Amino acid sequence: MSSLWHPYTQMQTSPPPSTVTGGDGPYFILEGGERLLDATCSWWCMIHGYRHPRLIKAIQSQADTLCHVMLGGLTHEPATRLAEALVHVSPDGLNHVFFSDSGSVGMEVAMKMAVQYQAQRGRPEKRRMLSLMRAYHGDTSGCMAVCDPEEGMHSLFAGFLPRHLFAPAPTAPFEATREEAAHDIQALRSMLEAHHHEIAALLMEPLLQAAGGLNMTSPFYVQAARELCDEFNVLLIFDEVATGFGRTGKRFAADHAAVTPDIMVLSKGLTGGYIGHAATLATSDVYDAFLSDDDDHAFMHGPTFMGNPLACRVALESLAVFEEDDYLGKITDLNAVLCQELLEADDWHTHPAIRDVRVLGATAAIEVSEPAVLQGVQEYARKQGVWIRPFGHWLYTMPAYITTPEELRRITDVMKGWFDGD
Ligand SMILES: *Cc1c(COP(=O)(O)O)cnc(C)c1O
């Protein structure tokens, strides 16, 4: 009998989870001393790995000064400095930062902002979201309603979730030309043509739909989304909760397309995973729509822990380490290993169950024909000292950026070895 209820877990039949007692770089350590190389950096957030001395020190020194204070009517230096730093590193034009405590809430904030923006710009009928199939934006109800309807369990929660609109998931790969992406772009245009009068915002995980199946797409698609949103007076929201801070090879996925969304959400890598936090960034155009003599035009949202000083301070340190330790360079090196081992090496992907192999930045996914193909891979990996956790049709890695090329090869060897076996 367990008092602790685990996520996405059938508590009746699942084996008891392993107990983690510590961590060290890209490894975490289990009770009994087993060291596992984490191929997924704890749901993609521990980008500096475990027990990074600079991040620990930042938290410790902040804890000694101020652990928490509300942002209602008060402010503090870690929050103001982090807001400025995020404006500085994010795409040009995102000048304002609203903090919250998780990726899902950051997305809730973005959606509320978009609806209220439209109302205050005199377009109150624009109150629905346009999302994409295969999207994942979080597990709170507002976010579930914009997740892929099947994966997001819309039928189970029918009557509870608001109903939004969905365009097809893009199919053109990252390398596609604009012509090759034209079909995807046209599908987006058709939805906007038919429904723009009721759409507040188009939201997407730019370039990489993560938890919805590691679907990668072209920067041309992202650019076209920007153009279409301008044409149809719809806000563009980028959910960079997973892609932010280097995962796709540039600091933000938006940077590949040189596009500025109206609203952008950051979380997972924001604090290097050391404390849950999120930031919803907005352009001045969005922000200005909330300025008025009327108090009712203010943005009515305020999570208790928004701008938590410990989180802001460790996020500032995370940004500094990212810069000073040349993480974009490290990500380029990791990408080279992933391309070499998984795409160029042709000694392994002949297995009939493999449908596709994709690499983008420090992300690689092997898509298989059915989930059963991956049954047992976790145990197989663990015997070789690697922690990997496939979901659905996907065996993937999103390693911490401090993972060395040699360590990453241990991960890709496990991924390939699973298919070499028979
Ligand atoms: C993980 C994730 C979220 C949700 O973040 P939480 O912190 O788990 O609430 C939202 N969007 C994307 C793209 C994510 O990967």
The ligand as an ORCA input file, in Angstrom:
! r2SCAN-3c Opt
* xyz 0 1
  C       6.107     19.755    -19.738
  C       5.381     20.666    -20.657
  C       4.324     21.481    -20.200
  C       3.802     21.404    -18.802
  O       4.726     21.803    -17.842
  P       4.528     21.375    -16.309
  O       5.614     22.082    -15.600
  O       4.645     19.884    -16.272
  O       3.188     21.823    -15.903
  C       3.740     22.351    -21.104
  N       4.153     22.418    -22.369
  C       5.157     21.656    -22.844
  C       5.584     21.813    -24.271
  C       5.798     20.741    -22.019
  O       6.764     19.971    -22.494
*
